[in-house]
Amino acid sequence: MRMRKKRYLGILIAILMLLPILAACANDTNGPADSDTTTQTDPPREEILGVVEGGDDEAGYYWRDPDARHGGTLVFAPGGSGPAQFGDPWDFLLGFAAVTEPFTAQLTAQWPDGSTRLVLSAGYDWGFDEARQLYYVEHTLHENIVLHPHPLHEAEPVDAELIHWMQLTAWENGVIRDVQLHDVEVTGPLSVRWWWYTNDNSRPLQNTAWVTSRLIYEHPDYGLDWLNENPISAGPFRVVEHVTDSHVYFERFENYFMEGRPYLDGVQIVYLGDELMQSIALRADGDMRVHSVAATSPAQAGEFLALGYRITSLPNQTITFVMQNDAPADAPLMNPLVRQAISMAINRQMITDSLGFGVHVPTLQFVPPQFAGHIYDPEFGAPAYNPARARELLAEAGFAPGEIVLDLLPQPSSVTDSQAVAIQSMLQAVGIESTITIMVGADHSELRRETGWGPDQLMIGNYISWFTPGDSARMNFRHRDVALPTWISLVPGDEIEDMIDVLGELGDRTAEFQDFQRYMLDWNNLHLIPLWQQGAMRINHPQIGGILPADHMLFWYRLWMREEGTY
């Protein structure tokens, strides 16, 4: 432990010594199951490669030379200061995911397209029981899964009884309040069945939080307080040291259920929240190097992308124009021709190239790639950049240059002032005048979700893609059932509400979500106008191996470190 502490202090000392100098120079995929059991494997080879076999990309290297994989310790800086404690799986905050991912293991997770990513589950069946008039989802665990060693058991098994207990404890702790869940039962040594009143498509993803020790949790001399100080799960690494606001050290778990994994000897998490310190650590050599950081800005990510670092990203945020849909019929923004002209006025590529630093992606549709409902057709989407045609459309709609005056409402933390000014300039170039109202986050959120905005105001908002089509549609567009939509003034009508109902049903709803997107982006509707996509990013040093083309996060069980001089 002492050597690790010295190494971490060395990183900080080196960074602090370099700060004055820099200041002086500053100028595995499983699709959704039908009625068959699905099994956990790495994704198909051709899917992982993403290019022709033998290419020079990361995945090609991975498969051509598997012996190149070796251990080493990966150092990751997630930003922020980290949690004070994180051993309670029923009090888990999303912001702690970067800290808990290396050591935790849950029954299932999700791929961005909403399909089930199996972790401890080896597969599942689902269907409808005629006798009980209930839907069911039954998961079967992998064999030989054990928890990290602890004082009461060197290898406490993860079996159906433990998963059942995890679910019941989640209920008792108020983590799960799903009134549609009827019952949970153990159906075999490694199988658990959930019974549901509804066929909602998130049911196969029923999760019990990440597994932990029942023996420790229920023991009077240990309990939850002990778990918070000594986190226990069944992931590829185990926690060996945690110092609040400083670091977390993990070591390889030798009894991880996936044979031969993980490849890394260990993982170190250090908290370097300052962008400059992160950048220095990414450029450092040898033991002073931090291999991966949570990017704090597109400028930072773009800088390292140009240097050959790999950026992993989940582009689940689509910046869009959103108009009031229940305005008077004679309001300019209610005219489909005006909406088309606004879309054609925006040079999305220029904005993302110059102000998105190469990591933002221009788009004409609001569902990003990787997510269910994305349409892989280059001709599909909102009207593309064509300022000459935009001016013609405004004239056809009966508006002279300068007659339409809008108030732009950019969403703080999602749209920069520079991006808003660029949009204002592009609108002006086709004959639409505008002002920009800069608001603090709380005020903008209240406007979007509670009070609404006016007929001459153009919201520049952030469409969030969730992992299932039903969730994406509900969270952004639902107005029924006292739901609080992302955009209160976007009222698309009963037809949209009926389509949202279908998107929530059990099964693969990709095709239905594509139809939903076509309706929303039909040029006679243009309920919203997509501009570009962005999302949380991680900057990864070229020394890291095992990052595959479609990865949106670090999958710790299959990462390894290249030797110096081999990348």
C-alpha positions as CSV (number, residue, x, y, z in Angstrom):
1,M,0.0,0.0,0.0
2,R,2.8,2.4,0.8
3,M,4.2,2.2,-2.8
4,R,0.8,3.0,-4.2
5,K,0.5,6.1,-2.0
6,K,3.9,7.3,-3.1
7,R,3.0,6.8,-6.7
8,Y,-0.1,8.8,-6.4
9,L,1.6,11.6,-4.6
10,G,4.3,11.6,-7.3
11,I,1.6,12.3,-9.9
12,L,0.3,15.3,-8.0
13,I,3.8,16.6,-7.3
14,A,4.8,16.3,-10.9
15,I,1.7,18.1,-12.0
16,L,2.1,20.9,-9.6
17,M,5.7,21.4,-10.6
18,L,4.7,21.6,-14.3
19,L,1.9,24.1,-13.7
20,P,4.1,27.3,-13.6
21,I,5.9,26.1,-16.8
22,L,2.7,25.6,-18.7
23,A,1.3,28.9,-17.4
24,A,4.4,30.7,-18.8
25,C,3.9,29.0,-22.2
26,A,0.1,29.4,-22.2
27,N,0.0,31.8,-24.9
28,D,-20.0,-8.3,-26.1
29,T,-23.5,-8.0,-27.5
30,N,-26.7,-9.6,-26.9
31,G,-29.9,-8.7,-28.8
32,P,-33.2,-8.7,-27.0
33,A,-34.5,-12.2,-26.4
34,D,-37.6,-13.4,-28.2
35,S,-38.7,-16.5,-26.4
36,D,-35.3,-18.1,-26.4
37,T,-32.5,-18.1,-23.8
38,T,-29.7,-15.7,-24.7
39,T,-26.1,-16.4,-23.7
40,Q,-23.3,-14.1,-22.6
41,T,-20.3,-13.9,-25.0
42,D,-18.2,-11.3,-26.6
43,P,-19.9,-9.7,-29.6
44,P,-19.5,-11.5,-32.9
45,R,-16.1,-11.1,-34.4
46,E,-17.3,-9.1,-37.4
47,E,-19.3,-6.8,-35.2
48,I,-16.4,-6.1,-32.9
49,L,-14.0,-5.3,-35.8
50,G,-16.4,-2.9,-37.5
51,V,-14.1,-2.9,-40.5
52,V,-12.7,-5.6,-42.8
53,E,-10.7,-8.2,-41.0
54,G,-7.1,-7.4,-40.5
55,G,-7.6,-3.7,-40.4
56,D,-5.4,-1.4,-38.3
57,D,-8.0,-0.4,-35.9
58,E,-8.1,-1.4,-32.2
59,A,-10.3,-4.4,-32.7
60,G,-8.2,-5.7,-35.6
61,Y,-5.1,-5.6,-33.3
62,Y,-7.1,-7.3,-30.6
63,W,-7.9,-10.3,-32.7
64,R,-4.8,-10.6,-34.8
65,D,-2.4,-10.7,-31.8
66,P,-4.2,-11.9,-28.6
67,D,-0.8,-12.7,-27.0
68,A,-0.1,-8.9,-27.0
69,R,-2.6,-8.6,-24.2
70,H,-0.9,-8.3,-20.8
71,G,-1.6,-6.9,-17.4
72,G,-0.4,-3.7,-16.0
73,T,-2.3,-1.1,-14.0
74,L,-4.7,1.4,-15.6
75,V,-5.0,4.8,-14.0
76,F,-8.3,6.6,-14.5
77,A,-9.3,10.1,-13.4
78,P,-13.1,10.4,-13.4
79,G,-13.2,14.0,-12.4
80,G,-14.8,15.4,-9.3
81,S,-14.0,14.3,-5.8
82,G,-15.6,10.9,-5.6
83,P,-18.0,9.4,-3.1
84,A,-17.4,9.3,0.6
85,Q,-18.6,5.7,0.6
86,F,-19.9,3.3,-2.0
87,G,-20.4,-0.1,-0.5
88,D,-24.2,0.0,-0.4
89,P,-25.7,-1.3,-3.6
90,W,-29.2,0.0,-2.6
91,D,-28.0,3.6,-2.2
92,F,-26.2,3.9,-5.5
93,L,-25.9,7.2,-7.3
94,L,-25.3,7.4,-11.0
95,G,-22.5,9.8,-10.5
96,F,-20.5,7.1,-8.7
97,A,-20.6,4.7,-11.7
98,A,-17.0,5.4,-12.7
99,V,-15.9,4.4,-9.3
100,T,-18.0,1.3,-8.9
101,E,-17.8,-0.2,-12.4
102,P,-14.4,-2.0,-11.9
103,F,-15.6,-4.0,-8.9
104,T,-19.3,-4.4,-9.3
105,A,-21.4,-7.1,-11.1
106,Q,-25.1,-7.0,-11.6
107,L,-27.6,-9.4,-13.1
108,T,-28.0,-7.4,-16.3
109,A,-27.2,-4.0,-17.8
110,Q,-28.3,-2.3,-21.0
111,W,-26.7,-1.6,-24.4
112,P,-27.6,1.9,-25.7
113,D,-30.1,0.4,-28.1
114,G,-32.1,-0.9,-25.2
115,S,-31.2,-4.5,-25.6
116,T,-30.1,-6.6,-22.6
117,R,-26.4,-6.8,-21.8
118,L,-26.0,-9.9,-19.7
119,V,-23.5,-9.8,-16.9
120,L,-24.1,-12.4,-14.2
121,S,-27.1,-13.7,-16.1
122,A,-26.2,-16.4,-18.7
123,G,-29.5,-15.8,-20.4
124,Y,-33.2,-15.4,-19.9
125,D,-36.7,-16.6,-21.2
126,W,-39.8,-14.5,-21.2
127,G,-43.4,-15.1,-22.0
128,F,-47.0,-15.1,-20.8
129,D,-48.4,-17.7,-18.4
130,E,-52.1,-18.4,-19.3
131,A,-52.9,-20.1,-16.0
132,R,-51.7,-17.2,-13.9
133,Q,-52.5,-14.5,-16.4
134,L,-49.1,-12.9,-15.8
135,Y,-46.0,-12.1,-17.8
136,Y,-42.7,-13.6,-16.6
137,V,-39.0,-13.1,-17.1
138,E,-36.7,-15.9,-15.9
139,H,-32.9,-15.4,-15.6
140,T,-30.3,-18.2,-15.3
141,L,-27.0,-17.4,-13.7
142,H,-23.6,-18.5,-14.8
143,E,-22.1,-21.2,-12.8
144,N,-19.2,-20.7,-10.3
145,I,-19.8,-17.0,-9.6
146,V,-18.4,-16.0,-6.2
147,L,-18.1,-12.8,-4.3
148,H,-14.8,-11.1,-3.4
149,P,-13.3,-12.7,-0.3
150,H,-14.5,-11.3,3.1
151,P,-14.0,-12.2,6.7
152,L,-17.0,-14.6,6.8
153,H,-16.4,-16.5,3.5
154,E,-13.5,-16.8,1.1
155,A,-15.8,-17.4,-1.8
156,E,-19.5,-16.8,-1.0
157,P,-21.5,-18.1,-3.9
158,V,-23.7,-16.0,-6.1
159,D,-26.8,-18.2,-6.7
160,A,-30.5,-17.8,-7.1
161,E,-31.1,-17.4,-3.4
162,L,-28.7,-14.4,-3.3
163,I,-30.3,-12.8,-6.3
164,H,-33.8,-13.3,-4.7
165,W,-32.6,-11.8,-1.5
166,M,-31.1,-8.8,-3.4
167,Q,-34.5,-8.2,-5.0
168,L,-36.4,-8.4,-1.7
169,T,-33.9,-6.1,0.0
170,A,-34.4,-3.6,-2.8
171,W,-38.1,-3.6,-2.1
172,E,-37.5,-3.2,1.6
173,N,-35.2,-0.3,1.1
174,G,-37.6,1.5,-1.3
175,V,-35.3,1.2,-4.3
176,I,-37.9,-0.6,-6.3
177,R,-41.5,0.7,-6.1
178,D,-42.8,-0.9,-9.2
179,V,-46.5,-1.6,-8.7
180,Q,-46.4,-3.8,-11.9
181,L,-44.2,-6.4,-10.2
182,H,-46.3,-9.2,-8.8
183,D,-43.8,-11.6,-7.3
184,V,-40.2,-13.0,-7.5
185,E,-39.4,-16.7,-7.0
186,V,-36.4,-19.0,-7.0
187,T,-37.0,-21.7,-9.7
188,G,-33.8,-23.5,-9.4
189,P,-30.3,-23.3,-7.9
190,L,-29.3,-20.7,-10.5
191,S,-32.6,-19.5,-11.8
192,V,-34.9,-16.7,-10.7
193,R,-38.3,-15.8,-12.2
194,W,-40.0,-12.4,-12.0
195,W,-43.8,-12.2,-12.4
196,W,-45.3,-9.1,-14.0
197,Y,-48.8,-7.6,-14.5
198,T,-47.6,-5.8,-17.6
199,N,-45.5,-6.5,-20.7
200,D,-43.3,-3.4,-20.5
201,N,-40.2,-3.8,-22.6
202,S,-37.8,-3.0,-19.7
203,R,-38.8,-6.1,-17.8
204,P,-36.0,-8.4,-19.1
205,L,-33.6,-5.8,-17.7
206,Q,-34.9,-6.2,-14.2
207,N,-32.0,-5.5,-11.9
208,T,-31.5,-6.1,-8.3
209,A,-28.5,-3.6,-7.9
210,W,-25.0,-5.0,-8.0
211,V,-24.6,-8.2,-5.9
212,T,-23.1,-8.0,-2.4
213,S,-22.7,-10.3,0.6
214,R,-25.8,-11.4,2.5
215,L,-23.6,-12.9,5.2
216,I,-21.9,-9.6,5.9
217,Y,-25.1,-7.5,5.5
218,E,-27.0,-9.6,8.1
219,H,-24.2,-10.2,10.5
220,P,-24.5,-8.2,13.8
221,D,-20.7,-7.6,13.9
222,Y,-20.5,-6.3,10.3
223,G,-23.6,-5.1,8.5
224,L,-24.0,-2.2,6.1
225,D,-21.5,0.0,7.9
226,W,-18.8,-2.5,7.3
227,L,-19.8,-2.9,3.6
228,N,-19.5,0.8,3.1
229,E,-16.0,0.8,4.3
230,N,-15.1,-2.5,2.5
231,P,-17.2,-2.8,-0.7
232,I,-17.9,-6.3,-1.8
233,S,-19.2,-7.5,-5.1
234,A,-18.3,-10.1,-7.9
235,G,-16.8,-7.9,-10.5
236,P,-13.4,-8.3,-12.3
237,F,-11.5,-6.3,-9.6
238,R,-11.7,-6.0,-5.9
239,V,-11.3,-2.9,-3.8
240,V,-8.1,-2.9,-1.7
241,E,-7.9,0.7,-0.6
242,H,-10.2,3.7,-0.6
243,V,-9.3,7.2,0.6
244,T,-12.1,9.7,0.3
245,D,-11.4,12.6,-2.1
246,S,-8.1,11.0,-3.0
247,H,-8.1,7.6,-4.7
248,V,-9.4,4.0,-5.0
249,Y,-7.2,1.1,-5.7
250,F,-8.4,-2.2,-7.2
251,E,-6.6,-5.5,-7.7
252,R,-7.4,-8.3,-10.2
253,F,-10.0,-10.7,-8.8
254,E,-8.5,-14.1,-9.4
255,N,-11.8,-15.9,-9.1
256,Y,-13.8,-13.8,-11.5
257,F,-16.3,-16.0,-13.2
258,M,-15.1,-15.2,-16.8
259,E,-12.2,-17.5,-17.4
260,G,-8.9,-15.7,-18.2
261,R,-10.3,-12.3,-17.3
262,P,-9.5,-9.6,-16.4
263,Y,-6.3,-9.0,-18.2
264,L,-5.2,-6.0,-16.1
265,D,-3.3,-6.5,-12.8
266,G,-5.2,-3.5,-11.3
267,V,-7.0,-0.3,-11.7
268,Q,-6.3,3.0,-9.9
269,I,-8.8,5.8,-9.7
270,V,-7.4,9.2,-8.8
271,Y,-9.4,12.4,-8.5
272,L,-8.1,15.1,-10.8
273,G,-11.0,17.4,-11.4
274,D,-9.1,20.3,-13.0
275,E,-8.9,20.1,-16.8
276,L,-5.3,21.4,-17.0
277,M,-4.1,18.8,-14.4
278,Q,-5.9,16.0,-16.4
279,S,-4.3,17.1,-19.6
280,I,-0.8,17.2,-18.0
281,A,-1.3,13.7,-16.6
282,L,-2.5,12.3,-19.9
283,R,0.7,13.6,-21.6
284,A,3.0,12.3,-18.8
285,D,5.4,9.4,-19.2
286,G,5.8,6.2,-17.3
287,D,4.6,6.0,-13.7
288,M,3.3,9.6,-13.8
289,R,0.8,8.8,-16.6
290,V,-2.9,8.8,-16.2
291,H,-4.4,6.6,-18.9
292,S,-8.0,7.8,-19.1
293,V,-9.9,10.9,-18.0
294,A,-13.5,12.0,-18.0
295,A,-13.4,14.9,-20.5
296,T,-14.6,18.2,-19.1
297,S,-15.0,19.9,-22.5
298,P,-15.1,19.2,-26.2
299,A,-12.0,21.4,-26.6
300,Q,-10.1,19.1,-24.3
301,A,-11.3,16.0,-26.1
302,G,-10.6,17.5,-29.5
303,E,-7.1,18.3,-28.5
304,F,-6.2,14.7,-27.6
305,L,-8.2,13.3,-30.5
306,A,-5.8,15.2,-32.8
307,L,-2.9,13.6,-31.0
308,G,-4.1,10.0,-31.6
309,Y,-5.9,9.4,-28.3
310,R,-9.1,7.4,-28.5
311,I,-12.3,9.1,-27.4
312,T,-15.1,6.9,-26.1
313,S,-18.4,8.6,-25.9
314,L,-22.1,8.1,-25.4
315,P,-23.6,10.7,-27.7
316,N,-27.0,10.6,-26.0
317,Q,-27.6,14.4,-26.1
318,T,-29.0,15.8,-29.3
319,I,-29.1,19.6,-29.4
320,T,-32.4,20.6,-31.1
321,F,-34.6,23.6,-31.9
322,V,-38.0,23.1,-30.2
323,M,-41.0,25.3,-31.0
324,Q,-44.2,26.0,-29.1
325,N,-46.8,23.7,-30.7
326,D,-49.9,25.2,-29.3
327,A,-49.3,28.7,-30.4
328,P,-51.8,30.7,-32.5
329,A,-52.1,29.4,-36.1
330,D,-50.7,32.7,-37.5
331,A,-47.5,32.6,-35.5
332,P,-44.5,32.3,-37.8
333,L,-43.1,29.2,-36.1
334,M,-46.4,27.4,-36.6
335,N,-45.8,27.6,-40.4
336,P,-44.1,24.4,-41.7
337,L,-42.3,26.4,-44.4
338,V,-40.8,28.6,-41.7
339,R,-39.7,25.6,-39.8
340,Q,-38.1,24.1,-42.9
341,A,-36.3,27.3,-43.6
342,I,-34.9,27.5,-40.1
343,S,-33.5,23.9,-40.5
344,M,-32.0,24.9,-43.8
345,A,-30.4,28.0,-42.4
346,I,-28.1,26.1,-40.0
347,N,-24.7,24.9,-41.2
348,R,-24.4,22.1,-38.7
349,Q,-21.0,20.9,-40.0
350,M,-19.5,24.3,-39.6
351,I,-20.7,24.6,-36.0
352,T,-19.4,21.1,-35.0
353,D,-16.1,21.5,-36.8
354,S,-15.3,25.0,-35.4
355,L,-17.1,25.0,-32.1
356,G,-17.4,21.2,-31.4
357,F,-13.7,20.5,-31.9
358,G,-14.4,17.4,-33.9
359,V,-16.1,15.5,-31.2
360,H,-19.6,16.9,-31.7
361,V,-21.5,15.2,-34.6
362,P,-23.8,17.1,-36.9
363,T,-27.2,15.4,-37.3
364,L,-30.6,15.7,-39.0
365,Q,-32.3,13.2,-36.7
366,F,-32.7,13.2,-32.9
367,V,-31.9,9.5,-32.3
368,P,-28.1,9.0,-32.3
369,P,-26.3,6.0,-33.8
370,Q,-26.1,3.0,-31.4
371,F,-29.6,3.8,-30.1
372,A,-32.8,2.0,-31.1
373,G,-34.7,4.0,-33.6
374,H,-31.8,5.6,-35.5
375,I,-32.3,5.5,-39.2
376,Y,-29.2,4.6,-41.2
377,D,-30.2,6.5,-44.3
378,P,-28.2,9.6,-45.3
379,E,-31.2,11.1,-47.0
380,F,-33.4,10.9,-43.9
381,G,-34.0,13.7,-41.4
382,A,-34.8,17.4,-41.1
383,P,-34.1,19.6,-44.1
384,A,-30.3,20.0,-44.6
385,Y,-28.3,23.2,-44.9
386,N,-29.5,25.2,-48.0
387,P,-29.6,28.9,-47.2
388,A,-30.7,29.9,-50.7
389,R,-33.7,27.6,-50.5
390,A,-34.4,28.8,-46.9
391,R,-34.8,32.4,-48.2
392,E,-37.2,31.1,-50.9
393,L,-39.3,29.2,-48.4
394,L,-39.6,32.3,-46.2
395,A,-40.8,34.3,-49.2
396,E,-43.3,31.6,-50.1
397,A,-44.6,31.8,-46.5
398,G,-45.2,35.5,-47.0
399,F,-42.4,36.9,-44.8
400,A,-40.1,39.6,-45.9
401,P,-36.4,39.6,-44.7
402,G,-36.3,40.9,-41.1
403,E,-40.1,40.5,-40.5
404,I,-39.6,37.4,-38.3
405,V,-37.9,38.2,-35.0
406,L,-37.2,35.4,-32.6
407,D,-35.8,35.1,-29.1
408,L,-33.3,32.3,-28.9
409,L,-33.2,30.4,-25.6
410,P,-30.0,28.3,-25.4
411,Q,-29.9,25.6,-22.7
412,P,-27.0,26.3,-20.2
413,S,-24.2,23.8,-20.0
414,S,-25.4,22.2,-23.2
415,V,-25.1,25.0,-25.7
416,T,-22.3,27.5,-25.4
417,D,-22.6,31.3,-26.0
418,S,-20.4,30.9,-29.1
419,Q,-22.7,28.3,-30.5
420,A,-25.8,30.4,-29.9
421,V,-24.1,33.4,-31.6
422,A,-23.2,31.2,-34.6
423,I,-26.9,30.1,-34.8
424,Q,-28.0,33.7,-34.6
425,S,-25.7,34.7,-37.4
426,M,-26.9,31.9,-39.7
427,L,-30.6,32.7,-39.1
428,Q,-29.8,36.4,-39.9
429,A,-28.2,35.3,-43.2
430,V,-31.5,33.9,-44.5
431,G,-33.6,36.9,-43.2
432,I,-34.6,35.9,-39.7
433,E,-33.6,38.4,-36.9
434,S,-33.1,37.2,-33.4
435,T,-32.0,38.0,-29.9
436,I,-30.3,35.7,-27.4
437,T,-31.5,35.3,-23.9
438,I,-28.9,33.8,-21.6
439,M,-30.4,32.1,-18.5
440,V,-29.1,30.3,-15.5
441,G,-29.7,26.6,-15.5
442,A,-32.6,26.6,-12.9
443,D,-34.5,29.3,-14.7
444,H,-34.1,27.5,-18.1
445,S,-35.2,24.2,-16.6
446,E,-38.3,25.9,-15.1
447,L,-39.1,27.4,-18.5
448,R,-38.7,24.1,-20.3
449,R,-40.6,21.9,-17.9
450,E,-43.1,24.1,-16.0
451,T,-44.0,27.5,-17.3
452,G,-43.3,27.0,-21.0
453,W,-42.2,29.6,-23.6
454,G,-43.8,31.9,-26.1
455,P,-44.7,31.6,-29.8
456,D,-41.8,33.8,-30.9
457,Q,-39.2,32.0,-28.7
458,L,-37.0,29.3,-30.2
459,M,-35.8,26.8,-27.6
460,I,-32.4,25.4,-28.2
461,G,-32.7,22.4,-26.0
462,N,-31.1,19.0,-25.2
463,Y,-33.0,15.9,-26.3
464,I,-31.7,13.0,-24.1
465,S,-31.8,9.5,-25.6
466,W,-32.5,6.9,-23.0
467,F,-31.7,3.2,-23.5
468,T,-35.1,2.0,-24.4
469,P,-37.4,3.6,-27.0
470,G,-40.3,3.7,-24.5
471,D,-38.2,5.6,-22.0
472,S,-36.8,8.0,-24.6
473,A,-40.3,8.8,-25.9
474,R,-41.9,9.2,-22.4
475,M,-39.2,11.3,-20.9
476,N,-39.1,13.8,-23.8
477,F,-42.6,13.9,-25.2
478,R,-45.2,12.4,-22.8
479,H,-47.9,14.7,-21.7
480,R,-50.4,12.2,-20.4
481,D,-50.8,10.8,-16.9
482,V,-49.4,13.9,-15.1
483,A,-46.0,13.2,-16.6
484,L,-43.5,16.1,-16.8
485,P,-42.1,16.3,-20.3
486,T,-38.8,17.7,-21.2
487,W,-40.5,20.4,-23.3
488,I,-43.8,21.5,-21.8
489,S,-44.7,23.7,-24.8
490,L,-44.1,21.0,-27.3
491,V,-47.6,19.4,-27.3
492,P,-47.6,16.9,-30.3
493,G,-51.1,15.6,-29.8
494,D,-53.0,12.4,-29.1
495,E,-51.5,10.5,-32.1
496,I,-48.0,10.8,-30.6
497,E,-49.3,9.7,-27.2
498,D,-50.7,6.6,-28.7
499,M,-47.4,5.8,-30.5
500,I,-45.6,6.2,-27.2
501,D,-47.8,3.6,-25.6
502,V,-46.8,1.0,-28.2
503,L,-43.1,1.9,-27.7
504,G,-43.3,0.7,-24.1
505,E,-44.5,-2.8,-24.9
506,L,-42.3,-5.9,-24.4
507,G,-40.0,-6.8,-27.3
508,D,-37.8,-5.1,-29.9
509,R,-39.5,-1.7,-30.7
510,T,-36.8,-0.4,-33.0
511,A,-39.1,-0.4,-36.0
512,E,-41.8,1.4,-34.1
513,F,-39.4,4.0,-32.9
514,Q,-38.1,4.6,-36.4
515,D,-41.7,5.2,-37.4
516,F,-42.1,7.5,-34.5
517,Q,-39.0,9.5,-35.5
518,R,-40.3,9.7,-39.1
519,Y,-43.5,11.2,-37.9
520,M,-41.8,13.7,-35.6
521,L,-39.4,14.8,-38.4
522,D,-41.8,14.8,-41.3
523,W,-41.3,18.2,-43.0
524,N,-45.0,19.1,-42.4
525,N,-44.5,18.5,-38.7
526,L,-40.9,19.2,-37.7
527,H,-41.9,19.0,-34.1
528,L,-38.2,19.6,-33.3
529,I,-35.2,20.3,-35.5
530,P,-32.0,18.4,-34.6
531,L,-28.7,20.2,-34.9
532,W,-25.8,18.1,-33.4
533,Q,-25.1,15.3,-31.0
534,Q,-22.8,15.3,-28.0
535,G,-22.4,13.4,-24.8
536,A,-20.1,12.3,-21.9
537,M,-16.6,11.6,-23.1
538,R,-13.5,9.8,-21.9
539,I,-10.1,10.5,-23.3
540,N,-8.0,7.3,-23.5
541,H,-4.3,7.0,-23.9
542,P,-3.1,4.8,-26.9
543,Q,-1.5,2.5,-24.4
544,I,-4.9,1.1,-23.4
545,G,-5.8,-2.0,-25.3
546,G,-9.2,-3.7,-25.6
547,I,-11.3,-0.6,-26.5
548,L,-13.5,-1.7,-29.4
549,P,-15.0,0.5,-32.1
550,A,-18.5,0.8,-30.8
551,D,-17.6,1.1,-27.1
552,H,-19.2,4.0,-25.2
553,M,-17.5,3.2,-21.9
554,L,-14.6,1.3,-20.5
555,F,-15.4,-2.4,-20.2
556,W,-12.9,-3.2,-17.5
557,Y,-12.9,-7.0,-17.8
558,R,-11.4,-6.9,-21.3
559,L,-8.9,-4.0,-21.1
560,W,-5.2,-4.5,-21.1
561,M,-2.1,-2.3,-21.3
562,R,0.3,-2.3,-24.3
563,E,4.0,-2.2,-23.5
564,E,5.8,1.1,-23.9
565,G,6.9,1.6,-27.5
566,T,4.3,-0.8,-29.0
567,Y,1.7,1.8,-29.9
